[in-house]
């Protein structure tokens, strides 16, 4: 079934297929071609944006795993805010388009076709310091405005994806993004009440404590 999809899209302009042996291949998809991919095959998703505002999807990409953190466990435990500030750079480093040197942000998320729920694993745009390393913002725009615009563009495309797959809701957790900023894009701060929620999101973000959780409803 998946091979049938690969055969049908392999000759479509703008789409790239990166084979990985026995694992599912990475599909590089421009936003305008997203609708040709059935929601059933849109489970593990990375969405990146560059300094010009161009977007691309990388399907089946594991992105930057939050757990078990590898050698950064103690750093995450004792200085979680610093970890989150460096997170966008770590996300960008997971892109399979190694030739793309001007990526400035992204979002990694999973989609469950059964529940039609989305869990955002990571989202962000480079800090000022890292932004300056990767690209030069025009003086008439400035890095702050460009970062803010990139963050908004990511959310707009994320919403478009959510409507394409018929998502019911999405959930995300963060320690550094202000609630007011997320509220502009429809996210509402929530409390995890059920034991299942606390276990699931507490375990996936361990050892980080004190994160705020947000919900976004689409229907």
Secondary structure by P-SEA (a helix, b strand, c coil): caaaaaaaccccccbbbbbccccbbbbbccccccccccccccccbbbbbccccbbbbbcccccccccccccccccccccaaaaaaaaaaaaaaacccccccccccccccccccccccccccccccccaaaaaacccccccccaaaaaaaaaaaaaaaaaaaaaaacccccccccccccaaaaaaabbbbbccccaaaaaaaaaaaccccbbbbbbbbcc
